[in-house]
Amino acid sequence: MKRRDFMKLGAGLGVGLGAGGLAGTLPVRAAQTKTVFKASDVQPPGYPTVAATENLGKKLSEATQGRLSIQMYPSMQLGGEKETIEQTQIGAIQLSRVSVGTMGPIVDDINVINMPFLFKNTAHAEKMMDGPIGQELLDRITASPNANLVALCWMDAGARSLYNTKHPIKSIGDIKGLKFRVIGNPIFVDMMNALGGNGVAMGYDQVFSALQTGVIDGAENNLPSYVFSNQYTAAKYVTLTEHLVIPEVLVFSKRTWNTLSADDQNLIRKIAREAQLEERGFWNQYEQKALEKAKAAGSQFVEIADKTPFQNAVKPVWDKYGPKYQDMIKRIQAIA
């Protein structure tokens, strides 16, 4: 081999192996390119789901000596939930934390969790998430050909209640005629219409400006989302209906997942399970801070002592969607 050809070969190999690769001073495995997974969340820095995902990334980096790590993109930097799910499906994003409400239209099996007043309270929902039913539903997301995602773990998102810009809602009749933003899922549109309002499907990233401009009169969400997205500055009237307890789910791009070794997959699953429980602790603290901040800013809170009228009103939603989830509903309601 001529010296000129040898030098060309050396330059080409240097791209793949790094400095010293040709001379054999570094093993090929040690010179592998580091992989940084993109992670997206619509919530701001410090939010429980963001913090838990960032900690997951730190643990992953430590366990792999920096070979695998996560770069977090909070505050809708990569788009709203619908957009980031689509990017995760094609592998442009590796990790996305999304609401089960948004996932329901993609994987119908998990719409069971989106039924109004399904759970007695948040503790009931947590038992579901931590138990065999929770794992079964995660597996159904992973197995779905429509999703092209791997569901890693649940994350708490508290109970969802109503808030609006017009007046306090003390009874179901006070909802009549108000336009409420809901997640883009037919179950939620039908739920809001059954309660007497007008359900308006809209992305989370559009809610604050829609409240300010009067495009909508109110929305429904958990307290941290209400406060830390600044929606509390526009909508001062909160009614603690707690009509939905919708967990969130951390999903991984199946396209990227299939390129990982079994050891790396198992490691990510293990750390994600730890993140599920860690996020819950963050959530409880954050929810209390949100409540205090909203009250200090003048938000008015109404507690509903008897939710029976609200539960009765959504019976048409249960009649329409409930039968196909009947077996799973019974299993969830039987959780002690």
Residue, then its C-alpha position, 0 to 999 in steps of 0.5 A: m500500500k502506498r503511503r498516500d493511500f495509507m494516509k487516506l485510510g487512516a483519516g477515514l478510520g479516524v472519524g469512526l474511532g476518534a483520535g488514536g483509534l488507528a494506532g490502537t491506543l483506545p479500544v473501539r468500545a471505549a471510543q463509542t459515540k456518546t448518545v444523548f436522548k432528547a426529552s420533552d415536557v410541556q411544563p416549566p423547569g422545576y415542575p415535578t415531571v420535568a425534575a423526575t425526568e431530569n433525575l432519570g437522565k442523571k442516573l442513566s448517565e452515572a450508570t453508563q459512565g456518560r455513554l447514555s444521557i438525557q437532554m431535557y427540553p421543558s416549557m413546550q420548547l419542542g411543541g405541545e403534547k400532540e406534536t411531541i408524541e408525533q416526533t417521538q413516534i418517528g424518533a426525532i424525540q426519544l422521551s416525552r411526558v404526556s397526559v393519558g388524555t392525549m394518549g387515549p385517541i392513539v391507544d384506545d385501551i387506556n381511555v378507560i382511565n379517562m372516564p369521569f369520576l372513575f377513581k374514588n380519589t388520587a390514592h385510589a389512582e396511585k394504587m392502580m398505577d403501582g399495581p398489576i393493572g398499571q403495568e398491564l395498561l403500560d404494556r398495552i401502549t407498548a404493544s399498540p401498533n398505532a403508538n410506536l412507543v414504549a411506555l416506561c412509567w406513570m407519573d402523578a398529575g393529581a385531580r382535575s377541577l374546573y376554573n373560569t373567568k366569569h363566576p364561582i361554580k357552586s352547583i352544576g347549574d352554574i356551568k351552563g353555557l360556559k366554554f371550557r377547554v378540554i384535552g382533545n379527546p372525544i370523551f372529555v368533550d362529551m363530558m363537558n357538554a354533559l355537565g352543561g358547558n361547551g367543551v372546546a378541544m384545545g392544546y395546552d399551549q393555547v389555553f392561557s392566551a385563550l382565557q385572556t382573550g375570551v376565546i374560552d371562559g374556563a378550563e379544567n386541569n390540576l392545580p399546578s398546571y393552573v398556577f404554573s402556566n399562569q392561567y390563575t392570573a386570568a381565571k380566578y374562580v376554581t371549583l374542586t370538582e376533581h372529576l378526573v384523575i388522569p395520570e401522565v405517562l413517560v414514553f420512549s420512541k420505539r424506533t430508538w428503543n429497538t436500537l438499544s441493547a437488552d441491558d440498556q433497555n432493562l436499565i432504563r426501565k428500572i430507573a423509570r420505575e424509580a422516577q415514577l415514585e420519586e415524581r409522586g413526592f415532588w408532586n405532593q409538595y408542588e401541589q401544596k405550593a400551587l394552592e398557596k400561590a393561587k390563594a395568595a393571588g386572590s383565586q376563589f376556591v369552592e369545594i363541592a360537598d356532594k358531587t352526586p349531581f355532577q356524577n349523575a350528569v355524566k351518565p351519558v358519557w358512561d353509557k356511550y364509552g363505558p361498555k367496551y371498558q366494562d371488565m377493566i372498569k370493574r377491576i379498577q373499581a375493585i382495587a382496595 
